[in-house]
Amino acid sequence: MNLSIKSIVYAGCFFSLISIATTCGTQRPLMSAPIVYEFSQKEALTVLASDDMEGREVGKAGGLKAADFIKLEMSQMGLTPKGENGEFFQDFTFKPISASPHGTADDMGLGQSKVITINGRNVIGEIWNNAENTIIIGAHYDHLGYGNEFSLFKGDSAIHNGADDNASGVVAMLKLANRIKNSPAQFSAYNYTFIAFSGEEYGLLGSNHFVKNPTLKLEKVNCMLNFDMVGRLKEEKSLAVYGNGTSPVWTDLVNEVNKDQFKLVFEESGVGPSDHTSFYLADLPVLHFFTGQHEDYHKPSDDVDKINFEGLKSTTEFVEGIVLALQRLDKLEFTKTKDSTAEEMSFKVTLGVVPDYMFTEGGMRIDGVSEGRPAAAAGMQKGDIVIKMGEFPVNDMMGYMECLGKYEEGQSTIVKIKRGEEVLDMNVIWD
């Protein structure tokens, strides 16, 4: 499917005058009704997560092709370019090193880089309402190409389409841009800047570059809303909302909009493994939306057929409700939060599991087990709930991270897990 050729008229535009012959030999020009751009999340996600995009790796042909596609969508919606030199693009370069894929650019120690230089490209569009302040809405579009050092796939090289990570976030952002563009009266209190970030998988590089080289005045930014992995809403409708501690208004406002539609999982910290972190570190209120981890994370199996499109639609509409609620508020107050990733980054061992970040009923529920890792060797399974590691209780995700920080290579411990109604002891060895 090629969405680059569409007979669409930009939102708010009219067809040219058409002369139509009428009775009595007269001609009268008629003007058609405006046709708004109809953006399809499913069609756009299918394109972004197709093999044709080759995994959208930053600096590669597939990544550039994805940037062109996003630019086209923004243009057809009638967004104004807000990159550099009057264009939609903001280019940057970086020199990658082996590092955690989701540290900040500063954490990655770019001064120790390899010789090669990679070109990244943010795509930026704007809706200008002549308002005092701006809301930034973003999502990263890059992924892992054919599988780089951040892939969790153990097989041969294969395209990592990244349907959930993060084609889902991009189409959520674009759908919201289209809604705001087509409803100017409802959303007139702010200007809006929409940014598709590149280089996120290498360490939030695109968002870090934008914050250090903004194409608008950051002091006029009210807040930043970030979509990252919002395509796999589960049956219990758990939705993570991170960063609610970055402004005093967030928790009440988000709960008011929710009206019990989702089971919300809040995390106050403004620091996390996605692009909102770069804006939080610039003292801006942020929110990050996330529908949860899964076994296909950073693997070729993260594909379109596993996307919950109804869940994606409802998540996008939920964030639209938050933007609508912001219309009645003045510029938000910013508050600092505790960095919840400090403990997360300090542990020397792991179990080799995919945690269920949406689980809040006590303990850490396992959403996937990696072959050949300590948890698999001990006999753990998907669905098991870790409730104790050695003498240390595991009450929640943060407790699990803290427990990991107490162990190192060469040690072993008994991990107590709950499997259904049964409690089992598993001998975990880190060798």
C-alpha positions as CSV (number, residue, x, y, z in Angstrom):
1,M,0.0,0.0,0.0
2,N,1.3,3.4,-0.8
3,L,-0.3,6.3,1.0
4,S,1.9,8.9,-0.7
5,I,-0.7,9.4,-3.5
6,K,-4.0,10.6,-2.2
7,S,-6.6,12.9,-3.7
8,I,-7.0,15.0,-0.5
9,V,-7.6,18.7,0.0
10,Y,-6.0,20.2,3.1
11,A,-8.2,20.8,6.1
12,G,-9.9,24.2,5.8
13,C,-9.2,24.6,2.1
14,F,-11.7,24.8,-0.7
15,F,-11.9,23.4,-4.2
16,S,-11.3,25.8,-7.0
17,L,-14.4,27.5,-8.5
18,I,-16.1,25.3,-10.9
19,S,-18.2,26.6,-13.8
20,I,-21.3,24.6,-14.4
21,A,-23.7,25.2,-17.2
22,T,-27.2,25.8,-15.9
23,T,-30.5,26.5,-17.5
24,C,-31.1,29.6,-19.5
25,G,-27.6,29.4,-20.9
26,T,-26.0,31.0,-17.8
27,Q,-22.9,29.8,-16.0
28,R,-22.7,30.1,-12.2
29,P,-19.5,29.4,-10.2
30,L,-20.2,27.0,-7.4
31,M,-17.9,26.3,-4.4
32,S,-17.8,22.9,-2.9
33,A,-17.8,22.3,0.8
34,P,-14.4,21.9,2.5
35,I,-13.0,18.4,2.6
36,V,-10.9,17.6,5.7
37,Y,-8.0,15.2,5.6
38,E,-9.1,11.8,6.7
39,F,-6.2,10.2,8.6
40,S,-6.3,6.5,9.2
41,Q,-4.2,5.1,12.1
42,K,-4.4,1.6,10.8
43,E,-3.3,2.5,7.3
44,A,-0.5,4.7,8.5
45,L,0.8,2.2,11.1
46,T,0.7,-0.5,8.4
47,V,3.0,1.6,6.2
48,L,5.4,2.6,9.0
49,A,5.7,-1.0,10.3
50,S,6.0,-2.6,6.8
51,D,9.1,-4.3,5.6
52,D,9.5,-1.5,3.1
53,M,10.6,0.7,6.0
54,E,13.3,-1.8,6.9
55,G,12.9,-1.3,10.6
56,R,13.2,2.6,10.5
57,E,16.7,2.6,11.9
58,V,18.2,6.0,12.4
59,G,20.6,7.1,9.7
60,K,19.5,4.3,7.3
61,A,17.4,4.4,4.2
62,G,14.4,3.0,6.0
63,G,14.6,5.7,8.7
64,L,14.7,8.4,6.1
65,K,11.8,6.9,4.2
66,A,9.8,6.9,7.4
67,A,10.7,10.6,8.0
68,D,9.4,11.4,4.5
69,F,6.2,9.6,5.1
70,I,5.6,11.4,8.4
71,K,6.4,14.8,6.7
72,L,3.8,14.0,4.0
73,E,1.1,13.2,6.5
74,M,1.8,16.4,8.4
75,S,1.7,18.4,5.2
76,Q,-1.5,16.8,4.0
77,M,-3.1,17.7,7.4
78,G,-2.2,21.3,6.9
79,L,0.5,21.5,9.6
80,T,3.1,24.2,9.2
81,P,6.8,23.2,9.0
82,K,8.6,23.9,12.3
83,G,11.9,22.3,11.7
84,E,14.9,24.2,10.4
85,N,15.1,26.6,7.4
86,G,11.3,26.6,7.0
87,E,11.2,22.8,6.5
88,F,9.7,20.0,8.5
89,F,13.0,18.4,9.2
90,Q,15.6,19.0,12.0
91,D,18.8,17.1,11.2
92,F,21.4,16.2,13.8
93,T,24.5,13.9,13.9
94,F,25.8,11.6,16.6
95,K,28.5,9.0,17.2
96,P,27.1,5.9,18.8
97,I,28.6,3.8,21.5
98,S,27.5,0.6,23.2
99,A,25.1,1.8,26.0
100,S,21.7,1.3,27.5
101,P,19.3,2.1,24.7
102,H,17.2,4.4,26.8
103,G,19.7,6.5,28.8
104,T,19.8,10.2,28.1
105,A,22.3,11.5,25.5
106,D,24.4,13.0,28.3
107,D,24.5,9.7,30.1
108,M,25.8,8.0,27.1
109,G,29.2,9.7,27.2
110,L,29.2,10.7,23.6
111,G,32.8,12.0,24.0
112,Q,33.9,8.3,24.0
113,S,32.2,7.6,20.7
114,K,33.4,5.4,17.8
115,V,34.7,7.0,14.6
116,I,31.5,6.6,12.6
117,T,28.9,9.4,12.5
118,I,25.2,8.8,12.1
119,N,22.7,11.3,10.8
120,G,19.4,11.6,12.6
121,R,16.3,13.5,11.5
122,N,13.4,14.9,13.6
123,V,10.2,15.7,11.8
124,I,8.3,18.8,13.3
125,G,5.0,20.3,12.4
126,E,3.0,23.1,14.0
127,I,-0.5,24.4,14.5
128,W,-0.3,28.1,15.2
129,N,-3.2,29.7,16.9
130,N,-1.5,32.9,17.9
131,A,-1.7,31.8,21.5
132,E,0.7,32.8,24.3
133,N,1.9,29.2,25.0
134,T,2.5,25.9,23.2
135,I,1.8,22.3,23.9
136,I,4.4,19.8,22.5
137,I,3.1,16.4,21.5
138,G,5.7,13.8,20.5
139,A,6.6,10.2,19.7
140,H,9.8,8.6,18.4
141,Y,9.6,6.9,15.0
142,D,13.0,5.1,14.8
143,H,13.5,1.5,15.6
144,L,16.1,-1.2,15.3
145,G,16.4,-1.9,11.5
146,Y,17.5,-5.4,10.9
147,G,18.4,-5.8,14.6
148,N,21.3,-4.0,16.2
149,E,22.9,-4.4,19.7
150,F,19.7,-3.4,21.4
151,S,17.7,-6.3,19.8
152,L,16.5,-9.0,22.1
153,F,16.2,-11.5,19.2
154,K,18.7,-14.4,19.3
155,G,18.2,-15.5,15.7
156,D,19.7,-14.3,12.4
157,S,19.3,-10.8,11.1
158,A,15.7,-9.9,10.5
159,I,13.7,-6.7,10.0
160,H,12.4,-5.3,13.3
161,N,9.2,-3.6,12.2
162,G,8.5,-2.0,15.6
163,A,4.7,-1.8,15.2
164,D,4.1,-1.1,18.8
165,D,7.6,0.4,19.4
166,N,6.9,3.0,18.2
167,A,4.8,3.2,15.0
168,S,1.8,3.1,17.4
169,G,3.0,6.3,19.2
170,V,3.6,8.1,15.9
171,V,0.1,7.4,14.5
172,A,-1.4,8.4,17.9
173,M,0.4,11.7,17.7
174,L,-0.6,12.2,14.0
175,K,-4.3,11.3,14.8
176,L,-4.3,13.9,17.6
177,A,-2.7,16.5,15.2
178,N,-5.4,15.8,12.7
179,R,-8.2,16.1,15.3
180,I,-6.8,19.4,16.6
181,K,-6.3,20.8,13.1
182,N,-9.9,20.0,12.2
183,S,-11.4,21.4,15.4
184,P,-9.8,24.8,15.8
185,A,-12.5,26.3,18.0
186,Q,-12.2,23.6,20.6
187,F,-8.4,23.8,20.8
188,S,-7.7,27.5,20.4
189,A,-6.1,28.2,23.8
190,Y,-2.7,26.9,22.8
191,N,-0.4,26.5,19.8
192,Y,0.7,22.9,19.1
193,T,4.0,21.5,18.0
194,F,4.1,17.8,16.9
195,I,7.5,16.1,16.9
196,A,8.4,12.7,15.5
197,F,11.8,12.0,17.1
198,S,14.7,10.0,15.7
199,G,17.5,8.4,17.7
200,E,15.4,7.4,20.7
201,E,16.6,3.8,20.6
202,Y,20.2,5.0,20.9
203,G,19.4,7.1,24.0
204,L,16.8,9.9,23.5
205,L,19.1,11.6,21.0
206,G,16.5,13.4,18.9
207,S,14.6,14.8,21.8
208,N,17.8,15.8,23.5
209,H,19.0,17.6,20.4
210,F,15.6,19.4,20.0
211,V,15.7,20.6,23.6
212,K,19.3,21.9,23.2
213,N,18.4,23.4,19.8
214,P,14.7,24.3,20.0
215,T,12.8,25.6,17.0
216,L,10.5,27.5,19.3
217,K,10.9,29.3,22.7
218,L,11.0,26.6,25.4
219,E,9.9,29.2,28.0
220,K,6.6,29.4,26.0
221,V,6.0,25.6,26.2
222,N,3.2,24.6,28.6
223,C,3.9,20.9,28.7
224,M,5.1,17.9,26.7
225,L,2.9,14.8,26.0
226,N,4.7,11.7,24.8
227,F,3.3,8.6,23.2
228,D,5.6,5.5,23.3
229,M,4.3,2.0,22.8
230,V,0.5,2.5,23.0
231,G,-0.6,-0.2,20.6
232,R,-1.0,-3.2,22.8
233,L,-3.7,-2.3,25.3
234,K,-4.7,-5.4,27.2
235,E,-8.0,-6.7,28.2
236,E,-7.9,-5.2,31.7
237,K,-7.3,-1.8,30.0
238,S,-4.3,-0.8,32.1
239,L,-2.7,2.4,30.9
240,A,0.5,3.7,32.4
241,V,0.7,7.5,32.8
242,Y,4.2,8.5,33.8
243,G,5.3,12.0,34.9
244,N,2.1,12.9,36.9
245,G,4.4,14.4,39.6
246,T,5.8,17.0,37.2
247,S,2.9,19.4,37.8
248,P,0.5,19.7,40.7
249,V,-2.5,19.6,38.3
250,W,-1.8,16.3,36.5
251,T,-3.2,13.6,38.8
252,D,-6.6,15.3,39.3
253,L,-6.9,16.3,35.6
254,V,-6.0,12.9,34.3
255,N,-8.4,11.2,36.7
256,E,-11.2,13.6,35.7
257,V,-10.7,12.9,32.0
258,N,-10.5,9.1,32.6
259,K,-13.8,8.6,34.3
260,D,-12.8,5.0,35.0
261,Q,-12.4,4.1,31.4
262,F,-8.8,2.9,32.0
263,K,-7.1,1.3,34.9
264,L,-4.5,4.0,35.3
265,V,-1.0,3.1,36.6
266,F,0.7,6.3,37.7
267,E,4.4,7.0,38.1
268,E,5.3,10.4,39.4
269,S,8.9,10.6,38.0
270,G,9.6,12.8,35.0
271,V,12.6,10.6,34.2
272,G,12.0,7.4,32.2
273,P,13.0,5.4,29.2
274,S,11.5,7.7,26.5
275,D,11.7,11.2,25.0
276,H,9.6,13.0,27.7
277,T,12.7,12.8,29.9
278,S,14.6,15.3,27.7
279,F,11.8,17.9,28.3
280,Y,11.5,17.2,32.0
281,L,15.2,17.8,32.4
282,A,14.5,21.2,30.8
283,D,12.0,21.9,33.7
284,L,8.8,21.3,31.7
285,P,5.8,19.3,32.9
286,V,5.5,16.0,31.0
287,L,3.2,13.0,30.7
288,H,4.2,9.7,29.0
289,F,1.5,7.2,27.9
290,F,2.4,3.5,27.6
291,T,0.1,0.4,27.3
292,G,2.7,-2.0,28.6
293,Q,5.6,-4.3,27.9
294,H,5.3,-7.6,26.0
295,E,7.3,-10.6,24.7
296,D,7.7,-9.0,21.3
297,Y,9.6,-6.0,22.6
298,H,12.7,-5.3,20.5
299,K,12.1,-8.4,18.4
300,P,11.0,-9.0,14.7
301,S,7.7,-10.3,16.1
302,D,6.5,-6.8,17.1
303,D,4.3,-6.6,14.0
304,V,1.0,-5.0,12.8
305,D,-1.1,-8.1,13.4
306,K,-0.6,-7.8,17.1
307,I,-1.8,-4.2,17.4
308,N,-5.0,-3.6,19.3
309,F,-6.4,-0.8,17.0
310,E,-9.5,-0.2,19.2
311,G,-7.2,0.2,22.2
312,L,-5.0,2.5,20.2
313,K,-8.0,4.6,19.2
314,S,-9.3,4.8,22.8
315,T,-5.9,5.8,24.1
316,T,-5.6,8.5,21.5
317,E,-9.0,9.9,22.4
318,F,-8.1,9.8,26.1
319,V,-5.1,12.0,25.5
320,E,-7.3,14.2,23.3
321,G,-9.5,14.7,26.3
322,I,-6.5,15.7,28.4
323,V,-5.5,18.3,25.8
324,L,-9.1,19.6,25.7
325,A,-9.1,19.9,29.6
326,L,-5.9,21.9,29.4
327,Q,-7.8,24.6,27.4
328,R,-9.3,26.0,30.6
329,L,-6.0,26.1,32.4
330,D,-3.2,28.7,32.4
331,K,0.4,27.8,32.1
332,L,1.2,24.8,34.3
333,E,3.4,24.9,37.3
334,F,6.5,22.6,37.1
335,T,7.6,20.4,39.9
336,K,10.7,18.3,40.3
337,T,10.3,14.6,41.0
338,K,12.4,11.8,42.5
339,D,14.4,10.1,39.8
340,S,13.0,6.6,39.9
341,T,15.5,5.2,37.4
342,A,18.5,5.6,39.7
343,E,17.8,2.2,41.3
344,E,16.8,0.8,37.9
345,M,20.2,1.6,36.4
346,S,22.3,0.4,39.3
347,F,21.6,-3.3,39.4
348,K,24.3,-5.7,38.2
349,V,22.2,-8.8,37.5
350,T,18.8,-9.5,36.0
351,L,16.4,-12.4,35.9
352,G,16.0,-12.3,32.2
353,V,12.2,-11.6,32.2
354,V,9.9,-9.1,30.7
355,P,8.0,-7.4,33.6
356,D,4.4,-6.6,33.4
357,Y,4.6,-2.9,34.1
358,M,0.8,-2.6,34.3
359,F,0.5,-5.1,37.2
360,T,-0.3,-3.4,40.5
361,E,-1.8,-6.1,42.7
362,G,1.4,-7.0,44.7
363,G,4.7,-8.3,43.5
364,M,6.2,-8.3,40.0
365,R,4.2,-10.3,37.4
366,I,6.3,-11.8,34.6
367,D,5.1,-11.1,31.0
368,G,7.8,-13.1,29.3
369,V,10.8,-15.2,30.0
370,S,14.0,-15.1,27.9
371,E,15.6,-18.4,27.0
372,G,19.0,-19.2,28.5
373,R,18.6,-16.6,31.3
374,P,18.5,-17.2,35.1
375,A,14.7,-17.1,35.3
376,A,14.3,-19.7,32.6
377,A,16.9,-21.9,34.1
378,A,15.1,-21.7,37.5
379,G,11.8,-22.7,35.8
380,M,9.9,-19.5,35.9
381,Q,7.0,-19.0,33.4
382,K,5.0,-16.2,31.9
383,G,2.3,-15.2,34.5
384,D,4.4,-16.0,37.6
385,I,4.4,-13.3,40.2
386,V,7.7,-12.6,42.0
387,I,6.9,-11.9,45.7
388,K,10.2,-12.4,47.4
389,M,13.9,-12.5,46.5
390,G,16.0,-14.1,49.3
391,E,15.0,-12.3,52.5
392,F,13.7,-9.2,50.6
393,P,9.9,-8.9,49.9
394,V,8.9,-7.7,46.4
395,N,5.8,-5.6,46.7
396,D,5.8,-3.9,43.4
397,M,8.0,-3.0,40.4
398,M,10.2,-0.6,42.2
399,G,10.7,-3.2,45.0
400,Y,11.8,-5.7,42.4
401,M,14.4,-3.3,41.0
402,E,15.6,-2.6,44.5
403,C,16.0,-6.3,45.2
404,L,18.0,-6.8,42.0
405,G,20.4,-4.1,43.2
406,K,21.3,-6.3,46.2
407,Y,22.8,-9.1,44.1
408,E,25.8,-9.4,41.7
409,E,27.3,-12.0,39.4
410,G,28.4,-15.2,41.1
411,Q,25.6,-15.1,43.7
412,S,22.4,-17.2,44.0
413,T,19.2,-16.8,45.9
414,I,15.8,-18.4,46.4
415,V,13.1,-16.4,44.5
416,K,9.6,-17.0,45.8
417,I,6.9,-16.8,43.1
418,K,3.2,-17.2,43.1
419,R,1.7,-19.3,40.3
420,G,-2.0,-19.3,40.4
421,E,-2.9,-20.2,44.0
422,E,0.4,-22.0,44.6
423,V,3.6,-20.4,46.0
424,L,6.9,-21.9,44.7
425,D,10.6,-21.5,45.6
426,M,12.9,-21.1,42.6
427,N,16.7,-21.3,42.9
428,V,18.2,-18.5,40.8
429,I,21.9,-18.6,40.0
430,W,23.8,-15.7,38.5
431,D,26.9,-17.3,37.0
